[in-house]
Amino acid sequence: MTNCEWREKIGPYVDGELEPSAEQAVAGHLQGCSDCTSAVLEQQALKKAVRVAGKRFTAPPELYASVQRQMQPKKSTGLWLKASALATSAALLVVIAFTWISRPSASNATVAQLIDQHVTTLASSNPVDIVNSSHHVVKPWFQGKLPFTFNMPELAGTNFQLIGGKEVFVNQRPGAQLLYLTGQHKVSIFIFQVPDAGTRAPRWNHDFSFTVNSWSADGREYYLVTDGNQTEAGKLVTMFQDANRS
C-alpha cells in the first residue's frame, strides 16, 4: 500500500466527489505517481466488480428468509438487538457478494493471473519493454526470446493503436504480451505455446470484472484482457485470428 500523501484523495477522486480544481490536481499527480495510479485502478476494478456482481448474482430464498427473521426479532428484544441483527445481516450479504467476486474457479486461475498482469501493466510507468507502434518492429523483438512465432494484424483503418510489447511468464510458461489502445481503453493480447490440440473458437469469460476472451490455434493459445466493451474487443480477436490462419 502506498504511503503517498495524496492517497486519501484517491477514494473521493474515483467516486467523483472532488471539486473540479481538486480533481484536476489529483489527475495531474497521477501522471507521475505509479502507486496512486495503481490504487485508482484497483478501486475502479472493485467498483466494476461490485456492479457486475449486483446484476449477476441473486441470494437464495433461504438467505432472504433468514435475514427477514433477524430483522424482525421478538418485541421483547429491544431496539439495540434489532439494529445488531440488521448490521449482522448486512455484513453477511456483503461477505457473500465478495465471496462470489473474489473466488474464481480453478479452471480460471490462468485468466486471473493474466488480469493481474494486465492491471500491473496499466499501473506501470514503463508498461512495455519494446515501445513502438509498428508490428514490423515489435514482432522481430520477440525472436530468440520465445520458442514460437506469431503474426500481428495490420491496424491501418482501424480504431486500434499498438503501444508495444514485452515478454511475460505465467505458470512457468514464457509468452508475449502485446499492448493496444482503442479509445480510452487499453487491451492486452497474451500469446503462449501449447501442445497442438486442435483449434478452440473464441470464448468470452464472464466470471471476472474485465472483458476476457481466449482461443487457440496451431499450437498457440491467445488471451485478450481489457476493461473496454466486448464489441470493440471482438474486433481485435477477429483480426488476430485472420492474421494467424494457417
Secondary structure, 3 states (H helix, E strand, C coil): CCCCCCHHHHHHHHCCCCCHHHHHHHHHHHCCCHHHHHHHHHHHHHHHHHHHHHHHCCCCHHHHHHHHHHHCCCHHHCHHHHHHHHHHHHHHHHHHHHHHHHCCCHHHHHHHHHHHHHHHHHHCCCCCCEECCCHHHHHHHCECCECCCCCCCCCCCCCEEEEEEEEEEECCEEEEEEEEEECCEEEEEEEEECCCCCCEEEEEECCCCCEEEEEEECCEEEEEEECCCHHHHHHHHHHHHHHCCC
